[in-house]
Amino acid sequence: MSQDKIYISYNCVHKLCQKAADEILSTIGKPDVIVAIGGGGFIPSRIIRTFLKKEGEKNIPIQAIGLSLYEDMGSGTECIGKEVIRTQWLDFGALARHFDSLIGKNILIVDEVDDTRTTLHYALTELHEDVKKNAEAAGKDMGNTKFSIFVVNNKLKEKRAELDTTLMNGGIYLSGEDVEDRWIAYPWESDDIDTHTKNAIEQGNN
């Protein structure tokens, strides 16, 4: 087992999502929509939805966005930063037809890890701007539109970007667990789940 990696089991992710759901419901209430950042945010989004939904209620819709980080090498070979590129985004027209848009909604953004915070900063900023544009086009105020963020793990390290809490409008930032700055191995990335789970148990991450 590589000591440079933190192994996280499915059980661990499940329990962290359950704990986070309790805090979300007790602070901001049930989200109207979950926005999963692919691909690491897909599975946690589906799990946390289970615990956010009460019996007899409709499922919370999950929307997906895709973001990629590209290294900017400048004019030489030294990386001077990373640029976030949209690879998949929300269809606001379809949302408006089937979901009454995101204006005034309680929105939960989900990803697996907060590493440099670059991706989360981009997602929050761009989603807020898009909802604002849609509200202005519809002659509406953003009103109670609220953005919250849940990540399974937050790495304890200096971040390259910060979250503008004014855009969150009373929303919260929540991590299932803060971890040291090491490579995190998630179960959905493993090609040998038995060994992966064994390593996670040995590290106490089950």
Secondary structure, 3 states (H helix, E strand, C coil): CCCCEEECCHHHHHHHHHHHHHHHHHHCCCCCEEEEEECCCHHHHHHHHHHHCCCCCCCCCEEEEEEEEEEECCCCCCCCEEEEEEEECCCHHHHHHHHCCCCCCEEEEEEEEECCCHHHHHHHHHHHHHHHHHHHHCCCCCCCCEEEEEEEEEECCCCCCCCCHHHHCCCCEEEEEEECCCEEECHHHCCCHHHHHHHHHHCCCC
